[in-house]
Amino acid sequence: VDEEHLPWEEAWEVTTAIYTYTNHTVLPEAMEEWDVEMFEVMLPRHMEIIYQINHRFLQEVSERFAGDLRRLEELSIIKEPPSRPAGEKKKIRMAHLALVGCNKVNGVAEIHTEILKTETFKLFYRLWPHKFCNVTNGVTPRRWLQQANPALAALLSSVLEGDAWRSDFSLVSKVRAHARDPLVQARWQKVKQANKQRLADLIERECNVTLDPHMLFDAQVKRIHEYKRQLLNVFGIIHRHSELRRMKREAPGLLGAVVPRAFIFAGKAAPGYKAAKEIIKLILAVAQAINEDPETNHFLRVVFIPNYNVKLAEIVIPGSDVSQHLSTSGTEASGTGNMKFAMNGGLILGTLDGSTAEIRAEVGDDNVFIFGTRAEAVEQVREAQHANANLPPDPRFSNVLARLHAADFGPAQGYGALLSSLEVDHYLLAADFGSYLEAQARVDRCYKKQEEWTRMSIECLAGMGTFSSDNTIRKYAEEIWKVQPMALP
């Protein structure tokens, strides 16, 4: 308008024909709202244009829904009274601006996209259902398999009799036919054991903790956040430690059936996120106490690898037997860590959230360890918890809390924010704890049957063809960008 001197209608048509909006989260804190007063001072012309966009948009809404002032308020790009709490400044809803100015809006997993349609952006979906679509995220097998795990890549080329899968990842599905072959299983296990030794060497070097590579390596490596529920994993470890000590005391003969487990954490917390830093502090305290316990440390070890980055991930992911993806259902948009682990034959323990539901559909229900409250039931469970606040939780959960309050892992006041958050339990740790422990017990039972575990691992990788980023980009090109691939000479 200002620089090319186009009339508004033509400029807006060009703008909306160009822009698309990919939403990557449904968390309220990530739905940015910018202060109008700041915008008016720093970017006054931009603010004028946003006001004009909003005015024209609300006129369109008024024509379709005459007299519906509540709808106008909820759809408006500008957040102002009565939607603002008393004393709060006017805000620009950046997600609303993106929705109004785009021709397509997509989520990054099927569950995520349904939440956008039915909850987060439901009024916009009712207004423009044709704008909404889904493109599930993907990861590149060139980095996360070929570069990170060259031995497994070489094994795939041998079993599939060629390298065609390297440029067409859907071809890995053919390895499923070899999942029960004893010779292939033996080679698969050899590759995994070498990767576990490489990871154990890294951990000894970085954490000064010795891990037996024959232990089950259980990894949760991702950004530290309450909704990702590293705390649920830590509570499960504390419970496991309590059970090992009880068995040692009351029934030592049962220890022979225990699957030794190494829990591997890594990830970073936002600088100002106090609760996330308390989670890291608790992990380190639990790790120290457990690793120094001579009665149980040959059955249970815990490590937190510092300074997590892609280079470390290329060692952790191929070396893990199982990975945990524990987000409260409905909070994870997609997740790509689950794809990277599964692409390396790692089995998934997780909630039916983000892309995990789609991975399960591709690799097979029996090859994923699912637990926890489903997304559609989360609010009902929260309401039930609130209504029955005085009902005691799972006694195993209570025992974990008792050990924390008893300072088994350092002074309880060091975890004040975490323990206070459990009074409301927004992320359903108590509600999902029993189901989580049952899923972990299934992992132990399966790992004892190495032939079955290896079959599951092979079938897991075999189902990952659709989660290549090549496939994701192809969907964006076909369904959103409307562009055709160019043949190389």
C-alpha positions in Angstrom: 0.0 0.0 0.0 2.7 2.5 1.0 5.6 1.4 -1.2 3.9 -0.1 -4.3 0.9 2.2 -4.0 -1.6 -0.6 -4.6 -5.2 -0.1 -3.5 -6.0 -1.8 -0.2 -8.2 -4.5 -1.7 -5.6 -5.6 -4.2 -2.8 -5.5 -1.6 -4.9 -7.6 0.8 -5.6 -10.1 -2.0 -1.9 -10.5 -2.7 -1.1 -10.8 1.0 -3.6 -13.5 1.8 -2.7 -15.4 -1.4 0.9 -15.5 -0.2 0.8 -16.2 3.5 0.0 -19.4 5.3 0.0 -20.1 9.1 1.5 -23.2 10.7 0.6 -23.4 14.4 3.2 -25.2 16.5 1.7 -25.1 20.0 -1.6 -24.8 21.8 0.0 -23.7 25.1 -1.5 -20.3 26.1 1.9 -18.8 27.0 3.1 -19.4 23.4 0.1 -17.6 21.9 1.8 -14.2 21.8 0.0 -11.1 22.7 1.8 -7.8 22.0 1.2 -4.6 23.9 -0.7 -2.1 21.8 0.8 1.0 23.5 4.3 -0.3 22.7 3.4 -1.0 19.1 1.9 2.5 18.7 5.2 4.1 19.9 7.6 1.8 18.1 5.7 0.9 14.9 2.9 3.5 14.5 2.3 2.8 10.8 2.2 -1.0 11.4 -0.4 -0.4 14.2 -2.5 1.7 11.8 -2.5 -1.2 9.3 -3.4 -3.7 12.0 -6.3 -1.6 13.1 -7.5 -1.4 9.5 -7.2 -5.1 9.0 -9.2 -5.7 12.2 -11.9 -3.2 11.2 -12.5 -4.8 7.9 -12.4 -8.3 9.4 -14.9 -7.4 12.0 -17.2 -5.9 9.4 -17.1 -9.3 7.6 -17.9 -11.1 10.8 -20.8 -8.6 11.6 -22.4 -9.3 8.2 -22.4 -13.0 8.8 -23.3 -12.9 12.5 -25.4 -9.8 13.0 -25.7 -8.6 16.5 -23.4 -11.2 18.0 -21.1 -8.9 20.0 -19.6 -11.8 22.0 -18.3 -13.4 18.8 -16.9 -10.1 17.6 -15.0 -9.7 20.9 -13.6 -13.3 20.9 -12.5 -13.1 17.2 -11.1 -9.5 17.3 -7.4 -9.2 16.6 -7.3 -6.5 19.4 -7.9 -7.9 22.8 -9.8 -5.2 24.8 -12.6 -4.8 27.4 -14.6 -6.8 28.4 -12.3 -9.7 27.4 -9.3 -8.1 29.4 -9.1 -8.3 33.1 -9.4 -5.0 34.9 -6.2 -2.9 34.5 -4.7 -5.0 31.8 -3.5 -3.1 28.7 -4.9 -3.7 25.2 -3.1 -6.4 23.3 -2.6 -7.6 19.7 -3.5 -11.3 19.4 -0.8 -12.3 17.0 -2.3 -15.7 16.3 -5.6 -14.0 15.3 -3.7 -11.6 13.0 -2.0 -14.7 11.3 -5.4 -16.5 11.0 -7.0 -13.4 9.4 -4.1 -12.8 7.0 -3.5 -16.3 5.7 -5.1 -18.6 3.2 -4.3 -21.8 5.1 -3.7 -22.7 8.7 -2.4 -26.1 9.7 -1.5 -28.1 12.8 1.5 -30.4 12.9 -0.2 -33.6 14.0 -3.7 -35.0 13.5 -4.7 -34.6 17.2 -3.2 -31.1 17.3 -5.1 -30.0 14.3 -8.4 -31.3 15.8 -7.7 -29.4 19.0 -7.2 -26.2 16.8 -10.5 -26.8 15.1 -12.5 -27.7 18.2 -10.9 -25.7 21.0 -8.1 -23.2 20.3 -9.4 -21.6 17.1 -13.0 -23.1 17.1 -14.7 -19.8 16.2 -12.3 -19.2 13.3 -12.9 -22.8 12.1 -16.6 -22.1 12.1 -16.0 -19.0 10.1 -13.4 -20.5 7.6 -13.4 -24.3 7.7 -11.8 -24.4 4.3 -8.6 -22.8 5.7 -7.8 -25.6 8.1 -5.7 -28.7 7.3 -3.1 -30.9 8.8 0.5 -31.6 7.9 2.2 -33.9 10.4 5.8 -33.0 11.2 8.7 -35.2 10.0 12.4 -35.6 10.6 15.2 -36.2 8.1 16.5 -39.8 8.0 19.7 -38.4 6.5 20.8 -37.0 9.8 18.8 -39.1 12.3 19.5 -42.5 10.8 22.2 -42.4 8.1 24.5 -39.9 10.0 23.6 -40.7 13.6 23.5 -44.5 13.1 25.6 -45.6 10.2 25.8 -49.2 11.3 22.1 -49.6 11.3 21.9 -47.8 7.9 24.4 -50.3 6.6 22.4 -53.2 8.0 19.2 -51.8 6.3 21.0 -51.6 3.0 22.2 -55.2 3.4 18.8 -56.6 4.3 17.0 -54.6 1.7 19.7 -55.4 -0.9 20.4 -51.9 -2.0 20.4 -48.2 -1.1 17.2 -47.2 -2.7 15.6 -46.6 0.8 18.1 -43.7 1.4 16.3 -41.6 -1.2 12.8 -43.1 -0.8 12.4 -43.7 2.9 9.0 -45.4 2.4 11.0 -48.4 1.3 12.1 -49.2 4.9 8.6 -50.8 5.3 10.1 -53.8 3.5 12.3 -54.6 6.5 9.1 -55.7 8.3 9.3 -59.0 6.4 12.6 -59.8 8.1 11.5 -58.9 11.7 11.4 -62.5 12.9 14.5 -63.6 11.0 17.0 -64.9 13.6 20.0 -63.8 11.6 18.7 -60.3 11.0 17.7 -60.1 14.7 21.3 -61.1 15.8 22.8 -58.4 13.5 20.3 -55.9 14.8 21.1 -56.6 18.4 24.8 -56.3 17.7 24.3 -52.9 16.2 22.2 -51.8 19.2 24.7 -53.1 21.7 27.6 -51.2 20.0 25.5 -48.0 20.1 24.7 -48.6 23.8 28.4 -49.0 24.5 29.1 -45.7 22.7 26.4 -44.0 24.8 27.7 -45.6 28.0 31.2 -44.2 27.2 29.8 -40.8 26.6 27.9 -40.9 30.0 31.0 -42.0 31.9 33.0 -39.2 30.3 30.4 -36.5 30.8 28.6 -37.6 34.0 31.3 -39.8 35.7 28.6 -42.6 36.0 29.3 -46.1 34.8 26.5 -47.9 33.0 26.4 -51.5 32.1 25.3 -51.6 28.4 23.3 -54.7 29.1 20.9 -52.6 31.2 17.7 -51.4 29.6 18.6 -47.8 28.5 15.5 -45.6 29.0 15.8 -42.1 27.7 13.8 -38.9 28.2 15.6 -36.1 26.3 13.8 -33.0 25.5 13.1 -29.4 26.6 12.3 -29.3 30.4 8.7 -28.3 30.9 6.0 -29.2 33.3 3.7 -30.4 30.5 6.3 -32.8 29.2 6.2 -34.4 32.6 9.8 -35.2 33.4 8.5 -35.1 36.9 6.3 -38.2 36.2 9.4 -40.1 35.1 11.3 -39.0 38.3 8.4 -40.1 40.5 8.4 -43.4 38.7 12.1 -43.8 39.4 11.6 -43.0 43.1 8.8 -45.6 43.3 11.1 -48.2 41.5 13.8 -47.4 44.0 11.4 -47.9 46.9 10.3 -51.2 45.5 13.8 -52.5 45.0 14.7 -51.6 48.6 11.5 -53.4 49.8 12.3 -56.5 47.7 15.9 -56.5 49.1 14.5 -56.3 52.6 11.5 -58.6 52.3 12.0 -60.9 49.3 15.6 -60.9 48.0 14.9 -63.9 45.9 12.7 -61.8 43.6 15.6 -59.5 42.6 16.8 -62.1 40.1 13.8 -61.3 37.9 14.4 -57.6 38.0 15.3 -55.9 34.6 18.2 -53.6 35.4 17.3 -50.1 34.1 19.3 -46.9 33.4 17.2 -43.8 33.2 18.9 -41.1 31.0 17.7 -37.5 31.1 18.9 -34.5 29.1 17.4 -31.2 28.1 17.4 -27.5 28.8 15.1 -25.2 30.8 14.2 -21.6 29.8 16.3 -19.1 31.9 13.3 -17.7 33.8 11.4 -21.0 34.3 11.8 -21.8 38.0 9.8 -25.0 38.1 11.8 -26.4 35.2 15.0 -25.7 37.0 13.6 -27.3 40.1 12.9 -30.4 38.0 16.5 -30.6 36.9 17.6 -30.1 40.5 15.4 -32.9 41.6 16.7 -35.2 38.8 20.3 -34.6 39.9 19.4 -35.2 43.6 17.6 -38.4 42.9 20.4 -39.5 40.6 23.0 -39.0 43.3 21.1 -40.8 46.0 20.2 -43.8 43.8 23.6 -44.1 42.1 25.3 -44.1 45.6 22.9 -46.8 47.0 25.0 -50.0 47.1 21.9 -52.1 47.7 20.2 -51.1 44.4 22.6 -49.4 42.1 23.3 -52.5 40.1 19.6 -52.6 39.2 18.9 -48.9 38.9 21.0 -45.9 37.7 20.0 -42.4 36.8 22.0 -39.8 34.8 21.4 -36.2 33.5 23.6 -35.4 30.6 24.5 -31.7 30.6 24.5 -29.3 27.7 22.2 -31.3 25.5 22.5 -30.6 21.8 22.2 -32.2 18.4 25.7 -33.7 18.6 24.8 -35.5 21.8 21.4 -36.5 20.5 23.1 -38.4 17.7 24.6 -40.6 20.3 21.8 -40.8 22.8 19.0 -41.7 20.3 20.7 -44.7 18.6 21.9 -46.0 22.0 18.5 -46.0 23.7 16.2 -49.0 24.0 13.1 -47.1 24.9 12.2 -43.4 25.0 9.6 -41.6 27.1 7.1 -39.0 25.7 4.9 -38.2 28.6 3.1 -35.0 27.8 -0.3 -34.5 29.3 -2.6 -35.4 26.4 -3.6 -32.4 24.4 -0.6 -30.3 25.2 2.1 -31.6 22.7 1.5 -30.2 19.2 3.5 -32.9 17.5 6.8 -33.9 18.9 9.7 -35.1 16.7 11.9 -36.8 19.3 9.5 -39.7 19.2 10.1 -40.0 15.5 13.9 -39.9 15.8 14.0 -42.7 18.4 11.5 -44.9 16.5 13.5 -44.3 13.3 16.4 -45.9 15.1 14.4 -48.9 16.3 13.7 -47.4 19.8 10.4 -48.3 21.3 8.1 -45.5 22.6 6.5 -45.3 26.0 4.1 -42.4 26.0 0.7 -40.8 26.1 -1.6 -40.7 23.1 -0.6 -37.2 22.3 0.9 -35.2 19.4 2.2 -37.5 16.6 2.5 -40.5 18.9 -1.0 -41.6 17.9 0.0 -41.6 14.2 3.3 -43.4 14.9 1.3 -46.1 16.8 -1.0 -46.5 13.8 2.0 -47.0 11.5 4.2 -49.2 13.6 1.4 -51.3 15.2 -0.5 -51.0 18.5 1.6 -53.8 20.1 4.9 -52.1 19.4 4.1 -48.9 21.5 3.6 -48.7 25.2 0.6 -46.3 25.6 -0.8 -45.0 29.0 -2.6 -42.2 30.5 -5.7 -40.0 30.2 -6.8 -39.3 26.6 -7.0 -35.7 25.4 -10.8 -35.7 25.2 -11.0 -36.7 28.9 -8.4 -34.4 30.4 -10.8 -31.6 31.4 -13.2 -34.1 33.0 -10.4 -35.6 35.1 -9.3 -32.1 36.2 -12.9 -31.3 37.2 -13.2 -34.6 39.1 -9.9 -33.9 40.9 -11.2 -30.5 41.9 -14.5 -31.9 43.1 -12.9 -34.7 45.0 -9.8 -32.8 46.3 -9.9 -34.6 49.6 -9.8 -38.1 48.2 -6.3 -39.8 48.7 -4.3 -40.4 45.5 -2.7 -43.7 44.5 -0.8 -44.9 47.6 2.3 -45.3 45.5 2.1 -41.7 44.5 1.7 -40.7 48.2 4.7 -42.8 49.1 6.8 -40.8 46.6 5.6 -37.5 48.0 6.4 -38.8 51.5 10.0 -39.6 50.5 10.4 -36.1 49.1 9.0 -34.5 52.3 11.2 -36.7 54.3 14.2 -35.1 52.6 15.4 -38.4 51.1 16.6 -36.4 48.1 17.5 -33.1 49.9 15.5 -30.5 51.7 11.9 -30.4 50.5 11.9 -26.6 50.4 14.3 -26.9 47.5 11.4 -28.2 45.4 8.7 -25.9 46.7 7.3 -24.8 43.4 7.0 -28.4 42.2 5.3 -29.7 45.4 2.9 -26.7 45.4 1.9 -27.4 41.8 0.8 -30.9 42.7 -1.9 -29.4 45.0 -3.8 -28.5 41.8 -2.1 -31.1 39.6 -2.9 -29.4 36.3 -0.8 -31.8 34.4 -2.4 -35.0 35.9 0.6 -36.6 37.4 -1.4 -38.2 40.2 -4.2 -39.3 37.9 -1.8 -40.9 35.4 0.7 -42.4 37.8 -0.9 -45.8 38.1 -1.3 -46.2 34.4 2.3 -45.0 33.9 3.7 -47.7 36.3 1.7 -50.4 34.5 3.2 -49.3 31.2 6.7 -49.4 32.7 5.9 -52.9 33.9 4.9 -53.9 30.4 8.3 -52.6 29.2 10.1 -54.8 31.7 8.2 -57.9 30.7 8.8 -57.3 27.0 12.5 -56.6 27.5 13.0 -60.0 29.1 11.9 -61.6 25.8 14.8 -60.4 23.6 13.5 -62.1 20.4 10.1 -60.3 20.8 11.8 -57.0 21.8 14.0 -57.1 18.7 11.0 -57.9 16.5 9.2 -54.9 17.9 12.3 -52.7 17.3 12.5 -53.8 13.7 8.8 -53.3 13.1 9.0 -49.9 14.7 11.6 -48.7 12.2 9.7 -50.3 9.4 6.7 -48.2 10.1 8.5 -44.8 10.1 8.5 -44.2 6.3 5.7 -41.7 6.5 7.5 -39.6 9.1 10.4 -38.6 6.9 10.6 -34.8 6.4 10.7 -35.5 2.7 7.1 -36.7 3.0 6.1 -33.7 5.1 7.6 -31.2 2.6 5.8 -33.0 -0.2 2.5 -32.5 1.7 3.2 -28.8 2.2 4.0 -28.4 -1.5 0.9 -30.2 -2.7 -1.7 -29.1 -0.1 -0.6 -25.7 1.1 2.0 -24.1 -1.2 0.5 -25.5 -4.4 3.9 -25.9 -6.1 5.2 -28.8 -8.2 8.6 -30.4 -7.9 11.2 -29.5 -10.5 13.0 -32.3 -12.2 16.8 -32.1 -11.9 18.7 -32.3 -15.2 
